[in-house]
Amino acid sequence: MQIHELMDACIFALSFYLAYSLRAAMVPWMDALAPHTEAYLPSWLAKFLILPPVQPFDAYVWLYLVVIPLGPMVLEAQGFYNRPLLCSRRLTAWILFKGCGITSMGVVIALFLFRSEMARWVVPWFWVISFSLITAKEEILGFVFKSRLAQMQYRRRFLLVGTGEELVKLREHLSRQQFSGIEIAGEFALDKTPIENLVELLHEHSVYGIILSPRHTFIEQVEAAIRACELEGVEVWLVADFFRTQISRTSLDEFFGQPVLVFRSAPEASWQGVLKQVIDLFGAILLLLISGIPLLIIALLIRITSPGPVLFRQQRSGLNGRPFTIYKFRTMVTNAEQFKHELAAMNEMSGPVFKVTDDPRITPFGKLLRKFSLDEFPQLLNVLKGEMSLVGPRPLPVDETKSFNDLAHRRRLSVKPGLTCLWQISGRNNVSDFKEWVRLDLQYIDNWSVWLDIKILFRTIPVVILGTGAK
């Protein structure tokens, strides 16, 4: 996968240069075309065809720091490198279209943040060229991989080793994998044949390796089989399905030189995680810059309309349940927490969460802020501090987290909390069942990707503007 990422990084770099070169080459022939089109086209369109000269390419070299790492990271986030090599062209094209488009948007955002300018058409050409070149690369690789020469070159002979039941499962699984590059030379039953006979099979079939699926029995035989392969210089692929898990994904890691199996039910650290942090950082900075003056006006109106501090601070449960101080614009009277127990009977949410329609503690201006989620904007400071993300399960007060009566609900704490998530774009407070709220959060965790975050962010915009489901 790393080789494919390196190849694509080079293609993105080349595409950016070709896009610049194409834009620079457009100037003379567009200038020659413009006088002949002025009589036939609207003035605004004719003016659009006049292209100013571009700056030297040296002025844009710094954008390679964005293009080269961002392109492969976005494609990885789209699952481009985890898809089957010979998957449908439509799926490949759709993933590439989105990935190249998001990378192009990253270039635009970088230009905006660093207040730099670029001649129009460069970014659209970059999108088109990078999409075309990577698509061509994939077509060439697919053709080469399907060729008879490649099959002969990369095909490997293996022995299947395990118990009778596991051998049947392995055989059926491998039979469904086209172009896997694996040729099954024979089978060896751990529960029926002495381990000494395995060496004879290794010699007889001249295999590249064995695929070993022992389950949790026959550990001694497994160890003996691995030793025999070590002496022969034959690879061992151990199918480590000793424990049946429901939602955990298994990966192999190293613990001070010892191999370990990791069972993880939350998204693992990856380039997608790095990209998510980058989006959080630049997204929070951008939103604060855009909304700076309106936020100051809101702060002033809070001070004028009700006594008390501008910001509301509260301990919330963050990543893995670790408490942190959340910031919100104050929308209630200053002694609101003291009256919470008096309103307990009016709670409309099942479970430990407290929500009340027309809460009497909310100030008139606070209702407006809550309607359009303007009270949440100070949490961008929590995002900058690394305590929250733009997208993630909403952080609950520490006392509500302690009241969980189902330990499975704590899995929503396995990722960093966020400003918005599936709950917000599903009607927010219209979801009155806490179990449904948790189900949406766990659905987000189990299916997380950077692309899912981007879709949630875009779907949050109309929800906030229209005040959908807010109380």
N, C-alpha and C positions, 0 to 999 in steps of 0.2 A: 504494500500500500504506500509505503514511503517513497518508492521509486515513482509511482504514478503521481503522487503529490508533487514531487520535484519536477517531473515532466510538465505538469499543468502549471506550476509556478513559472516555469520558463516560457510556456505558451502565453500566459497572461502578460508577462513582461514584453514578449515580442508583439503581442496584439496591441498593447498600449503604444509602442513605438510606431507600428504600422498605422494605427488610427491617427496619430499625430502627422505622420508623413502624408497620408491620404488627404487630411484636412489642408495641409500646406500646399499640396499639389492641386487642390480644387481652386485656389485663388485665381491663377491666370485664366483658366478656361471659363470660370464663372464670370470674370470680368469681361471676357470676350463675348459671352452669351447675353449678358445683361442688356446691352443696347438694343438687341434684336427682340427682346421680350417685353420691353417697356410699353410698346404699343398694343400688346395683346393681353397683358396681365394687369390685375389691380395694382395700384401704386404700392400698397403695403407688401404685396407678394414680390413685386419687382425689387423693392428695397431690401427684402429679405434675402434675395439672391446675391446681393453685393456683400462679399466677404472681406473683412479687413485682414491685413497680413497677420501671421501668427508670430509669437515670440520664439526665440531660439529654443531648441529642445532642452537646453541646460536649465531653463526656468522651470521645467516640469519633472526633472530627474528625481526630486525628493518624493514624488508621488509613488515611486517604486517601493518605498517603505510601506505604503498602504497596499498597493496592488499585489505585490509578490506574496506576502503572507496571507492577505485577506482572501484572495481567490480560492486557494486550496482549502482554507478553513471553512469557507462558506459551502463549498462542494461537500466537504466531509459532514458538515451540519445537515446537509440535504440527504445524507445517506448514499452519496454518489459512489464512494469507494467500498461500500458494504453490499452493493447490489450484485446479483449474479453477472458474471462477465458477459454472458450472451443473453441478457434480458431484452425485452422488446425495445425497438427503436423509439417508440412513442414515449415510454417511460424515461429513457435516457435523454431524449430531446427536452422533455418537460423539466427534468431536474436541472439540466444544463441551462435552459432558458431562465429559470428562476435564479440559479446560482450566479450566472453572468450578470443578470439584472441587478441583484443585490450588491455584487462587487462594484458595478458601475455607480450605484447609489452611494456606496462607501466613498468613491472618488469625489462625488459631488459634495458629500458631507465634509470630507477633509478640506476641500477647497473653501467651503463656507466657514469652517472653524478657524482656518488659518488666513481667512480674508484674502484669498488668492483668486485670480481670474484665469479662465481658460477659454480659448476660442470655441464657439459653438460648433457642434458636429463631432468634436473629438470623442466625447463620452458616448454618444450613440454609436459611432463607428467602433469604438472599443467593445461595446456590448456585442455588436454583430460579428466582428472579426474573432473575438475570443470564443464566442459560441460556435462559429464555423470551424475554427481550427481544432478545438477540442473534440467536436463531433467527428471531424475527419480522422483525428487520432484514434478515436474509439472504433471507427469503422475499419481502419487499418489493423488495429490490434485484434478485432473480432475475426477478420479475414485470416490473419496469420494464425491465430489460435485454432481455428477450425481446419486449417490445412493438414494434410496427411503428414507432411514433414514435421510440423509442430507436435502433432499427436505422438509421432515416433520419438521425438526429442524429449518431450516432457512427461511421457507416460511412465509410471512407476509401478513395479510389481510388489504386492503386499500379501502377507498372510493374515487371515482373520483368526484371532486367538481369544477364546472365552469359553463360557459354558454353553450348553446346547441352546437354551432360550435366547441368550444374548447374541449368539452367532446368527440366529434366524433374524433378529431385529437389525443387526448390522448389515446383513446381506440385503434385506428389503430396503433399508435406508440408502445404501450405496447404489442399488439398482435404479433408484429414482433420480440420481445425480448424473445428468448428462455432462460430458466433457469435463469430468472431475479429474482426469489424468491418473486415475487409480485403476490398476488391473489386479483383480483378485486371483492369485496363483493357487491358493489352497486354504484349508481351514484346519485349525487345531483345537480340539476340545480339552480344556483344562481338567474337566471332571471325569474324563474317561481315558486319557492317554498319559503315560509317564512323560515327565518333562524332558527326559533325555531324547525322546523322539523328535522334539522340536528342532534340535540341532540338525538332525538328518534332513528335516524338511527345508531348513534354511539353505543347506548345501544343495539339495535336490532342485529347488526352484530358483536359486540365485536371486533372492528377493532383495528389494531396496529396504524394506522395513516390515514391521508387524503392527497391526491395529489391535490393541488389547482392550477388551471390555470384560472385566472380571466381576463387576458388582462388588459387594462387601464380603464375599466369601473367597476362599482359595488364596488368601494373602501370601502364604508361603510359596505357592506355585507361581504367583505373579512375580514375586521377588526373584525366584529362580529363573523365570523366563527372561526377566530384564537383565540378569547377570549373564545369561547365555548370549543374549544379543549384544551386550557390551563387549564380550570377548570376540564376537564375530564382526564387530563394527557395523551392526545393523541397527537402524533407527527403531525406536519404540514409540508409538502413538497411543497413549493411555487414555481411554475414554473414561473420564473420572465422574461417573454418574452414581457414585456410592450413595448419595442422599437425594431423595426426591423432594424438590422444592416447588412451591406454588407460584411465587412471584419473583424470587431472587434470580438474578443473572450471575453466572459463574465465570470467573476469570482467574488466570494464573499469575501469580506475582512471586516476589522473592523476599524472604524475611531473614536478614543477616546471613545470606548465603544458603538458606534452606527454602526449597520450593513450597509454596502455600497455595491453597485454593481459597479464593475470596468469593463469598456469597453476598451480593450487593442488591438491595431492593431500591436504592436511590441512584440517580444518574452518576456515573463515575467521572473522575477527572479526565478531561480530554481537551482537544482543541476547541470543541464546541463550548466547553466551560470557559475557556480563555476568551473566546469571542463574546460570550454572554457578559463577562466582566467588562470588556471593552465597550459593548453597547450600553451597559449600565452607566459607566463613567461618562462617556460622551453624551449619552441621552440625558442624564441628570444635569450636566453642565449646560447643554443646549436649552433644555426646558427652563432652567433657572434664568438664563440670559434673556429668553423670550418673554418670560412672565415676570421679570423682576419688578417693573413699575406697577403692574396690576397687583402684585403681592404686597407691595408697600401701601397701596391704596386700601387693600383689604385690612391690613394691620391697623391702619389709621381709623378705619370705620369701626373695627372691633373695639378700639379704645374709646371711641366717641359714643357708641350705642350701648355699652354695658361696662360696669366696673369690673376690674380684674386684669390679669395678664393677657397678652396677645396670644401666646402659645400655650397649649395644653400639653403637659408631659405625663407620661404614664409608662410603667414597666410592662413590657410585652415579651412574649416568648419568641426568641429568635431561632437560629440554626441549632438543632439538637436540643432545643428547649432553653438555651442560655438566655437569661434576661438582658434586655437592653432598653434604653429610654427612647420611646417614640415621640416624634414631634407632630403636632397638629394645630391648626388654628382653633382657638377656643370657640366652641359653638354652644356651650351650656353656661349656666350660672356657676359661680366659683365654688359653691359648696355642693355641687351636683353629686359627688360620690357619697356624701353623707345621707342623701335621700334615696339612694339606689335600692336599699333593702325595703323601703316603703312601697316601691313599685314592682317588687318581685312577682306579685300575683298577676300583673299585667303583661308579663313576659310572653312574647309571641313566638319565640324560637324554642324548639325542643332541644334537650341537652343542656350543656353548661353555658351556652351563649345567651347574652341578654340583649334583646331588641324590643323596642316599644314604638308603635305608631303614635305620632303626636305627643312625644315625650314632653311633659310640662317643664322639664329642666332646660329645654333648648330655648335659646334667645330668638327673637324674631329675625335678626340678621343671621343667626346661626342656621336657621331653617333654609335660608337661601344658599348659604355656603354648602350645606349638606346636600341640597337638591342637585347641585352641579359638581359635587365632590371637590369643591375648592378648598375645603378644610384639610384635604390630604396633601396638598402641595408641599408643605414644609417637610414631608417625609423624603423629599429629594435630598435633604441633608443627611438622612439616614442611609440613603443609597450611596452618597459620596463617602460616608464613613465606612462603608462595607458591611453595614448591619442589615441592609435590605437590598432587594433587587427590584428592577422595574416590573418584572413579572414573577409571581410566585404566590403561594398560599398566603392569605391575609394573616398577619400576626395577631394572636389573641392575647388578652390580658393574662398575666401569670396566674392569677387566681382561677380563671376559667380553664386554663390548661391543666391545673392541678385537679380539676373536677372531672376530668375525662373518666368515664366509667367503662370504656372499651380501650384496652391498651393498643389495639390496632389503629386507633385514631391518632396516636402519637407519631405515626409514620409521616404525617404531614409536616412534622418538625424536622424531617431528614434533609430538607432543602432550605435554602435561604428564603425568608418571607418576602413578599413583594407588594407593590402598589395595586396591582390588578392581577386577576387570574380568571379561570373559567367561571367562577361564581359570579364575578362582576358582570361578565358579558352574558350571563344566563338569567338576568333579571334581578340580581343582587338580593335585596330583601324580600323579593317575591318567593325566594327559596327559603321556606320557613322550617324545613326539616334539617336539623343539624347533620344527620346521617347522609342526606343528599349533598349537603355542602362538603362534607368530608369526602364523599364519593367523587365529586368533581375535582377536588384537590388531588386525590390519589390517581385519578385518571390523568391529570396533568403530569404528575411525577412519573408515572409508568410510560407515558408517551412523549416525554420531553424531548424537544429539539430546539435549536435556535429558530428554525422556521416557524415552529408552533408559537414561540414567544413573539415573533414579528406579527403573526396573524392575530394573536390576542391583543397586542398593542394597537393595531389598526382597528380592530373591532371595538376597542374600548373608547375610541374617539367619539363616535356617534352616541354611545351610551352615556358618556359624560355630558356632551353638548345638550342632549335631549333630556337629561336627568332621569333616564329610564330606571324604574325600580327603586329609586332612592327614597329614604325616609328621613 
